[in-house]
Amino acid sequence: MTLWGGCFEGETDDGLRQFGDSIHFDRRLAAVDVRGSVAYAKALHDAGVLTAEEAAQILAGLQGIADEIAAGSFAVDEIDEDIHSAVERRLTERIGATAGMLHTGRSRNDQVATDLRLYLMDVIPRLRAGLVDLQRAVIETSAQHLGVVMPGHTHLQPAQPMLFSHWLMSHFWKLERDAERLSDVEGRIGVCPLGSGALAGTTYPIDRDALAARLGFSAASENSLDAVEDRDFVAELLTWAALLQVHLSGLAETLILWSSAEVAFVQLSDVYATGSSLMPQKRNPDALELMRGKAGRLIGRAAGFLCTLKGLPAGYNKDLQEDKEALFDALDTAALELPLAAELIRTLEVDAARMARACGDELMATDLADYLVARGVPFRRSHFLVGQAVLRARDRGVPLRSLPLEEYTAIDSHFGSDLYEVFDLCHSLAARSARGGTAEPAVVAQIGQARRRLATARCSGRRPG
């Protein structure tokens, strides 16, 4: 159904219709479009624009359409260019010409902006629940493997020993920032554009504050032009989704490396691994590779939409229709991926013995430098002296703990026979007991703090800032 055309003499080109129609992707807005129309019909009645009989007819027709949508029987027609025209067509079929009164003072510009915000107000709590469940999986798995020690890396090179739980909990805090950002943009989504008209506001005495409250918004928009132009919230959500995907990609990349046969620190459950059509022995981490691979697409979605916005002139422009495919793709990806990632973490098999065996003496090189600092050697000097010891051990093909004491004392007299205590992994981990460190008590405290954060978020419905 076309909602315009009185001043046109020719039919719209079929190619243009196919190019411009959005019904194939915006039909998911059907339920919120009806919800917005119900509230708007009541506002028109309250303003004296609709009689009680007209309002009753329209509301009954809209309820019938809502029932069809809920039952899955609502059908779009090939003449419907978007979901708004489809709903209006169906309303006209149900109640006749009175349906035409519903659009009084309303533009598709403020209608689509309202629909999209209403849709997101429904979707965001589900995304938040997915984030919380993934965070809970991280906490549970961290708590189950508290004593597991592993080599930490920088530049993909062995660096210092740390607990596996410490590594895994680092992802909790990335996800926590993702959750905070999601709640932050949620507040800006809760502003109602309806009643702004096409750009300059409505000429009808509609109580926009009451209309906003009826729809569950926290406020009505302050500027009608900004209300129909604004897609900042779409850009923010696309950026949020891209950054979430970057975090999931980093998690996936590490687990892909660790699940390789050469490293074999972890093994994915068979439920989350796949095989090869040619090589019978293969266990491929396809789920993780897709988590990593989708980052590129979602980063592109965010960058692409910002490019769409950057040069638009004032007022609504058809370019803004490009918001939905990008946004729906990003949100659908997150909705599928978050529960998958949570269960993958819960079912992860960790080879604690192999991780411990990978912790060579060189991981304690910094501890050895700290040993010298405790004996009055400045750290920069200590760093150099330990580097000399590492070089001698490598030349002799032995670990640092097997380098004879005379080799150490030949480097510097501050080395004593007690230096070998440094190479105790438990001692190295325990020394890092400051808040946020990898010592077990610090990790236990971190897990406790994470649990409290989730409990606070559940009680308030928002993330603590």
C-alpha positions, -999 to 999 in steps of 0.1 A, spaced: 0 0 0 13 35 -10 8 62 16 14 90 -8 10 99 -45 -18 124 -49 4 149 -68 20 121 -90 6 113 -124 28 83 -132 32 49 -115 64 44 -95 90 24 -115 90 -13 -104 128 -12 -101 126 18 -78 100 1 -56 122 -30 -52 152 -8 -45 134 13 -19 110 -10 -3 119 -21 32 91 -45 40 114 -75 37 135 -64 67 113 -40 87 84 -64 91 99 -74 125 86 -40 137 50 -50 131 41 -55 168 56 -23 180 41 -4 150 7 -15 163 16 -6 198 27 29 188 -5 33 167 -27 23 197 -11 49 219 -13 75 191 -50 68 185 -57 73 222 -37 106 221 -58 117 191 -90 110 210 -77 128 241 -69 158 219 -105 158 205 -93 148 170 -111 114 171 -146 108 183 -151 81 208 -167 60 181 -138 65 157 -112 58 184 -131 26 194 -132 14 158 -95 20 153 -85 4 186 -106 -27 178 -90 -30 144 -55 -26 158 -62 -52 184 -73 -76 157 -40 -69 138 -21 -74 170 -38 -108 175 -29 -118 139 8 -108 145 9 -128 177 -7 -158 159 17 -155 130 -11 -150 105 -5 -114 97 5 -113 60 22 -86 40 12 -78 5 34 -72 -26 20 -36 -27 33 -29 9 64 -8 8 71 -10 45 56 -24 77 38 9 84 19 8 51 12 -29 56 -4 -23 90 -24 7 77 -36 -14 47 -47 -42 70 -65 -17 93 -83 -3 63 -94 -38 52 -107 -44 87 -125 -11 95 -128 9 63 -122 46 57 -120 54 94 -85 39 93 -73 69 74 -79 91 105 -51 74 124 -24 91 105 -37 126 113 -7 147 123 16 118 121 45 112 96 63 80 88 93 100 99 83 101 136 65 68 133 96 48 122 118 65 147 93 55 175 90 20 162 127 14 162 131 28 197 102 6 210 117 -24 194 151 -18 210 134 -12 244 122 -48 241 154 -63 227 180 -47 251 168 -65 282 173 -98 264 208 -88 253 216 -78 288 204 -112 301 227 -129 275 256 -108 287 249 -116 324 247 -153 316 280 -152 298 295 -133 328 281 -159 351 296 -187 331 330 -169 333 326 -167 371 316 -203 375 344 -217 354 369 -194 371 358 -206 405 360 -243 394 397 -239 383 411 -217 410 443 -236 415 453 -240 379 485 -222 371 496 -213 335 521 -192 317 509 -157 310 520 -140 278 528 -107 263 536 -103 226 525 -140 224 557 -149 243 559 -164 278 560 -137 304 550 -145 340 530 -172 357 494 -166 365 462 -184 373 440 -196 346 411 -181 366 428 -147 365 430 -149 327 394 -159 324 382 -133 348 399 -106 327 371 -113 302 344 -107 329 355 -71 332 355 -65 294 319 -79 294 311 -57 323 320 -26 304 300 -39 275 270 -42 298 275 -7 312 276 8 277 245 -11 268 226 4 298 240 38 290 226 39 254 194 24 267 187 56 286 190 76 254 168 53 235 140 59 260 130 93 244 98 94 224 98 110 190 61 104 183 41 136 178 70 153 161 54 150 126 76 150 96 101 176 110 84 207 124 60 193 150 23 186 150 -5 212 146 -28 191 169 -30 195 206 -15 162 215 -1 157 250 33 144 240 44 137 276 13 116 282 19 98 249 55 91 258 45 77 292 18 55 277 44 39 255 69 34 284 93 61 274 110 82 301 105 115 282 93 131 250 118 146 226 126 183 229 131 192 193 109 178 165 136 181 138 162 163 159 137 137 169 132 125 133 168 129 123 184 112 153 200 79 148 228 84 173 214 55 193 217 32 162 253 42 158 259 37 195 244 2 194 264 -7 163 296 5 180 286 -14 211 280 -46 191 313 -41 173 332 -37 206 315 -67 221 325 -87 191 361 -75 194 360 -88 230 345 -121 220 370 -124 191 399 -119 216 385 -146 238 380 -169 208 415 -163 194 432 -173 227 410 -205 230 417 -214 194 454 -213 200 451 -231 233 430 -259 217 456 -266 191 473 -300 193 507 -283 199 495 -263 229 465 -284 241 458 -263 272 421 -267 266 397 -288 247 363 -278 234 333 -300 242 323 -321 212 290 -302 212 310 -270 202 336 -285 178 332 -298 143 349 -323 120 364 -324 86 348 -338 55 381 -353 44 403 -358 75 387 -381 101 410 -370 130 401 -333 129 384 -314 157 379 -279 144 370 -249 167 345 -236 141 323 -219 168 353 -199 180 365 -191 145 331 -177 137 331 -156 168 365 -142 156 354 -139 120 321 -120 127 341 -91 143 351 -78 109 315 -77 96 302 -59 127 331 -34 127 322 -27 91 285 -23 100 294 4 125 318 22 103 295 20 73 265 35 91 286 64 105 296 71 69 259 71 60 252 97 87 282 120 82 269 141 53 231 142 56 214 175 52 188 186 78 156 167 81 147 131 75 164 115 45 158 81 29 194 72 37 183 66 73 165 35 61 200 20 61 199 19 98 178 -13 102 196 -40 82 228 -31 99 213 -29 133 192 -60 130 222 -80 118 243 -68 148 217 -75 174 208 -109 159 244 -119 159 248 -109 196 216 -127 205 228 -160 189 264 -157 201 261 -148 238 244 -180 249 267 -200 226 298 -184 242 284 -190 277 279 -227 272 312 -231 254 329 -216 285 309 -238 309 319 -270 290 355 -261 284 380 -289 294 411 -275 310 444 -295 311 458 -282 344 489 -305 343 499 -294 308 495 -258 317 517 -262 348 544 -281 327 545 -251 304 556 -228 332 594 -227 327 619 -210 350 622 -179 328 586 -170 338 602 -161 372 629 -139 358 611 -108 371 608 -125 405 646 -130 404 651 -93 397 628 -85 427 650 -108 448 680 -85 440 660 -54 446 652 -67 481 690 -68 486 695 -32 477 702 -34 439 683 -8 418 657 -24 396 673 -13 363 706 -29 374 687 -60 387 670 -63 353 703 -63 335 719 -88 359 690 -113 356 692 -109 318 729 -120 321 718 -151 340 691 -159 315 717 -157 287 741 -180 305 713 -206 312 703 -205 275 739 -209 264 742 -240 286 708 -254 277 696 -256 313 667 -239 332 676 -211 355 672 -232 386 699 -256 373 724 -228 367 751 -233 394 754 -208 422 790 -199 411 776 -188 378 752 -164 395 778 -150 419 802 -145 390 775 -122 376 770 -103 408 778 -109 445 743 -100 456 731 -134 444 730 -159 473 722 -195 479 685 -186 487 679 -174 451 666 -208 441 635 -202 463 624 -178 436 616 -206 412 587 -219 433 555 -212 412 533 -210 443 557 -184 458 556 -164 426 519 -163 424 514 -156 461 537 -125 458 511 -109 434 485 -104 461 477 -67 456 441 -60 445 437 -72 409 467 -95 411 469 -132 402 474 -145 437 446 -169 446 432 -147 474 432 -117 451 414 -138 424 389 -150 450 383 -114 460 379 -105 423 353 -132 418 334 -121 449 334 -85 435 321 -98 402 293 -117 418 283 -86 437 282 -65 405 259 -90 389 236 -91 420 235 -53 419 226 -53 382 198 -78 388 183 -58 416 184 -24 398 179 -35 362 209 -12 353 246 -17 356 264 2 384 286 30 370 
